[in-house]
Amino acid sequence: MKSKLKIHEDEDYLLLKLEGGIYAIKINEIKEVVSLRANNIRQFTSTMHQVVGVAKIREDIVTLIDLSTLIDGQGTSLENGVTKVILVGDDKCNGKKIGLMVKDVLDVCKIPRDSIIPALGMPDYITGFFSMNEELITVLDVKNFLKSMCLGDVCDK
């Protein structure tokens, strides 16, 4: 006799802090997280205000995008001289080197799929919400985020 017990699959998420709250990105969408000093960022004035500039991280030249600027409009502060950069997996960006600047990286956690409430009427890069320790967490999709910035050619395969 087959069991009717429903198996809940967990997914790993990276929890990160932006100026406006706590967000989550699926761990399989990122390559790694690095700390970067502000003086190692070559800033440029860009027509896309989310693009901060570039930085050399190991042997790669990485385009830096301020995740907070698009999500909550506040921008990531470089006051303390250091920022966290989430390097997007090369397979998500057609081999392009993209780094997402965030205020802080908090933790990696497993979230049951059925505890994520789908986002309705939101931009495509906001895929859902869940609650953890009385805090509302917003789930982001990196590929859709980059497409929303008119960087679709970075993500299209």
C-alpha positions as CSV (number, residue, x, y, z in Angstrom):
1,M,0.0,0.0,0.0
2,K,1.4,3.4,-1.0
3,S,1.7,6.1,1.6
4,K,-0.3,9.2,1.1
5,L,2.3,11.2,3.1
6,K,3.3,14.3,1.1
7,I,7.0,14.8,0.9
8,H,8.0,18.4,1.2
9,E,11.1,19.3,-0.7
10,D,13.4,21.9,0.8
11,E,15.4,24.4,-1.3
12,D,18.5,26.2,-0.2
13,Y,18.4,30.0,-0.1
14,L,20.9,32.7,0.6
15,L,19.4,35.3,2.9
16,L,20.7,38.8,2.3
17,K,20.0,42.3,3.6
18,L,19.3,45.3,1.5
19,E,18.5,48.8,2.8
20,G,14.8,48.0,2.7
21,G,14.6,44.5,4.2
22,I,15.6,40.9,4.0
23,Y,15.6,38.9,0.7
24,A,16.4,35.4,-0.5
25,I,18.0,34.0,-3.6
26,K,18.2,30.4,-4.5
27,I,21.7,29.2,-3.7
28,N,22.0,27.5,-7.1
29,E,21.8,30.9,-8.8
30,I,25.0,32.1,-7.3
31,K,28.7,31.2,-7.6
32,E,30.0,32.7,-4.3
33,V,29.9,35.7,-2.0
34,V,32.9,38.0,-1.5
35,S,33.7,41.1,0.5
36,L,35.0,44.0,-1.6
37,R,36.5,47.2,-0.4
38,A,35.1,50.4,-1.9
39,N,38.5,51.5,-3.2
40,N,38.6,48.4,-5.3
41,I,35.5,49.4,-7.2
42,R,35.9,51.5,-10.3
43,Q,32.7,53.5,-10.4
44,F,31.2,54.9,-13.5
45,T,28.3,57.1,-14.3
46,S,25.9,54.9,-16.2
47,T,22.6,55.4,-17.9
48,M,21.4,52.5,-15.8
49,H,21.7,53.8,-12.3
50,Q,21.8,50.2,-10.9
51,V,25.2,49.5,-12.6
52,V,27.8,50.9,-10.2
53,G,30.9,50.0,-12.1
54,V,33.5,47.2,-12.3
55,A,35.9,45.4,-10.0
56,K,38.7,42.9,-10.4
57,I,37.9,39.8,-8.4
58,R,40.7,37.4,-8.6
59,E,41.4,37.2,-12.4
60,D,37.9,38.3,-13.5
61,I,36.6,41.8,-14.3
62,V,33.1,41.8,-12.8
63,T,30.3,44.2,-13.6
64,L,28.8,45.4,-10.3
65,I,25.0,45.9,-10.0
66,D,23.5,47.5,-6.9
67,L,20.6,45.1,-6.1
68,S,19.2,47.6,-3.6
69,T,18.9,50.4,-6.1
70,L,16.4,48.5,-8.2
71,I,14.6,46.6,-5.5
72,D,14.0,49.4,-2.9
73,G,15.4,52.5,-4.6
74,Q,17.8,53.3,-1.7
75,G,21.1,52.0,-3.0
76,T,23.8,50.2,-1.1
77,S,25.9,52.4,1.2
78,L,29.7,52.2,0.9
79,E,30.1,54.2,4.1
80,N,32.2,51.6,6.0
81,G,34.3,51.1,2.9
82,V,33.3,47.4,2.4
83,T,30.4,45.8,0.6
84,K,29.3,42.2,0.0
85,V,29.1,41.1,-3.6
86,I,27.1,38.0,-4.6
87,L,28.8,36.6,-7.8
88,V,26.1,35.2,-10.1
89,G,26.8,31.8,-11.5
90,D,28.4,32.1,-15.0
91,D,25.8,29.6,-16.3
92,K,23.1,32.1,-15.4
93,C,24.6,34.9,-17.4
94,N,26.0,33.4,-20.6
95,G,29.5,33.4,-19.1
96,K,29.4,37.1,-18.3
97,K,30.8,38.1,-14.9
98,I,28.1,39.8,-12.9
99,G,28.2,40.7,-9.2
100,L,25.3,41.9,-7.1
101,M,26.1,44.4,-4.4
102,V,24.2,44.0,-1.1
103,K,24.3,45.5,2.4
104,D,25.0,42.2,4.0
105,V,24.8,38.4,3.6
106,L,23.0,36.8,6.6
107,D,22.7,33.1,6.2
108,V,22.0,30.0,4.1
109,C,18.8,28.2,5.0
110,K,16.6,25.4,3.8
111,I,13.0,26.6,3.0
112,P,10.2,24.1,2.3
113,R,8.8,24.8,-1.2
114,D,5.2,24.8,0.1
115,S,6.0,27.6,2.6
116,I,6.7,30.1,-0.2
117,I,3.7,32.1,-1.1
118,P,3.7,33.0,-4.9
119,A,4.0,36.7,-5.7
120,L,0.9,38.1,-7.5
121,G,1.0,41.3,-9.4
122,M,4.7,41.9,-8.7
123,P,7.7,42.3,-11.1
124,D,8.9,39.0,-12.6
125,Y,12.0,39.1,-10.4
126,I,9.9,38.8,-7.2
127,T,8.8,35.2,-7.2
128,G,7.3,34.8,-3.7
129,F,7.4,35.5,0.0
130,F,7.9,33.5,3.2
131,S,8.0,34.2,6.9
132,M,11.0,33.4,9.2
133,N,11.2,34.5,12.8
134,E,8.4,37.0,12.4
135,E,10.2,38.6,9.4
136,L,8.7,38.7,5.9
137,I,11.3,37.5,3.4
138,T,11.0,38.3,-0.4
139,V,12.3,35.7,-2.8
140,L,14.2,37.1,-5.9
141,D,14.9,35.4,-9.2
142,V,18.4,36.6,-10.4
143,K,17.8,35.8,-14.1
144,N,14.5,37.8,-14.2
145,F,16.2,40.6,-12.3
146,L,18.9,40.9,-14.9
147,K,16.2,40.8,-17.7
148,S,14.3,43.6,-16.0
149,M,17.4,45.7,-16.3
150,C,17.3,45.3,-20.1
151,L,20.3,42.9,-19.7
152,G,18.3,40.1,-21.4
153,D,21.2,39.3,-23.7
154,V,23.2,38.4,-20.6
155,C,20.7,35.8,-19.7
156,D,19.2,34.6,-22.9
157,K,20.5,31.3,-24.2
